[in-house]
Amino acid sequence: MSRYTFTHDKGFIVFTDTETNRQYEMNINSGIFKNAASGREIKGMPVGFGKFLDNYCGNDMVVYLMHRLRGLPRRYGVNEYYYLATNLLIFQRASDYLNLVDRIQNLGVVWNNSRDFEIETLDFVNKHFKMFSAYCRNTENPIVTDFVRRYEKQFYLNSIHADKYNLTDEAKDYIFNRKGEQFFQPNSEYLPYALYYLSRGLYEFSDTDASFKLREFFRMCDALEQKPQKEDFYRLYINTKRTYEMNKAEIDANALKRNYNRKRNALSFENDDFIVIIPQTADEFKAEAEAQHNCVYSSYLSHVINGDTYVVFIRAKSNPTKSLITCEVSTCGAIYQYLGMLNSIPTNEAILNFKYEYQKHITQTWNK
């Protein structure tokens, strides 16, 4: 016979340790445990509750979910709840999530599979809970994922006003399946153009990926600081690409300057022996790659131009034109790579000390 018993109703779990005859009440909205007899708040988790969760084999989904959440740190990344673990911050607190599951369970829902617990699924249910309640009342054996499957595409297409365009069902499916693309977001300035182009046949999946072409086209428009036109897409794409390639050197140089200027104070640094050189042109990346025998030009230049990372060169003050260390700094201000020729890890104490001093400087100035 189990030492622990529980009841769960309307947002409250009552947990009883039958051996010690102690009873605790947990409000899943707040996550607070109280001693049921005295009403006093319990700091942390009652003795035995973790063991109870670990051995739980019942079908109460709130308690089952508490068990899964408790186990995440031990099984992070190796079970079906990895998605939940990486996206839990969408909710203010885990208790918000537990409360939502409790509300769903009280509607008599049939829990189908692990996708029922995905944050994206439950976020949709939470947003449209009134309609979900009506669905549960009018459906025998209601299932969370069935509701999402029925209405998610409709709500999404309504949110981007897709009805304004003469879109085929195939085009609507294409858009919905790629709704994560930036230009398919409701607030994107490029959304009306993307819908316009797709309404006129830009989804020949066998020959080209429309989302790739759109992504590249809008990126070139950004770089050229030009607005798209509601014309034939392929003609626009070809003309824009021709203009972009003709001006690529200037565009890349401006992007380098713009991106480095954002963090120039933090990236600039020197001590008595060494100095940080901030590159200004693609040619400087090429020269660094040739001198150091690394891939900073072939693999990293494009990422720096796009603002995805920063690369600087560490030189000795006694010989500032000679390559010494190629250094990558992430967009959050952390030194990712600090390597010498042939990607070797430096062993010189002075060079290593400069790295620590440089990182300290970056940390102190990055967000100023």
C-alpha positions, 0 to 999 in steps of 0.5 A: 500500500502506498504511503502517499495519497492525494486528491486534486480538484479545482486548482488544489492538490491535497497531499497526505503522508499516511505514515506521519499523518500529515496533510499538505495543500498546494495551490497550483496557481501560486505553487505554494504548499501549506500545512492543511491543519495549521494553514502555515506556508511550507518553505519548499516541498514537503518531505516525501512529495518528490518521492511521490511524484517520482513513483506516480503512475496515475492519470491525473495530468497535473500531477503527472506533469509536475513529475515530468517538470521535476525530472527535466533537469535530470533528463534535459534534452533526452526525452519528449519534453525537451521542447517544453524545457526550452520554451517554458519561459513563454509562461511567467511561471510553471504554475501558470502552465500547471493551472492551464492544464488543470483547466483543460483537464476539468473540461473532460479532455482526452490526453492524446500524446506528447504534443498536448504538452507543447508550449505552442499547443497550449499557448494557442488553447490558452489564447482561444480558451472560450472557443476551446470550451465550446469545442469540448462541450460539443465534441465527444472525447475532445482532444487538445491537438484535434482542436488545434488542428481544426482552428490554428490555420484559420486563426493564423490566416485571419491574423495576417488578413490573408483573405485580402488576397486570391490565395489558393488552398495550396498557397495557404497551406504553404504559408501556414507551414512556414509561419515562423518566417519573419516575413509571414509575421503579422507585424512584418512590413514585408508581409503584404508583398509576400502574400501578393507574390504568393497569390500570383503563383510563387510556390513552385516547390519542385523547382525552387523554395519560395521562402528561400527566394523571398528571404533572399529578396527581402534581405537584398531590399534591406541592404539596398534600402529599397522598398519592394514593388507589387509586380512580377516577382521573378523580374523584381528578384533578378533585377534586385540581385543584379543591383545588389551584386554590382554594389556588394562591396560597398554594401558589405563595407557599410554593413561592417562599419555599421555593425562594428560602430554599435559596439566600438567602445566595448570592442576597442581595448589595449594594454602596455603590450597588445592592442585590438584591431577592428577590421574595416574591410573584407580585404583585411579579413582575407589578409588575416586568413592568409597570415593565420591559415584559418577560415575567418574570411571564407566562413566568418566574414558573412556572419560579421556582415550580417551582425551575427558575431564580431571578429577582431585581431589582437596584435603586439604593439611592437609590431601592429601589422603582424597577425597574432591572435584572431578573436571572435566575440559573440553578440552577447559580449563573450569571447568565443574564440581566441586562436593563433596560427592554424587555430592553435590555442595560445600558451604565452602567459602575456597573451592569455592575460590580455584575453582575461583583461579584454573580456573584463573590459567587454563585460563592463562596457558591452551594454553601455 
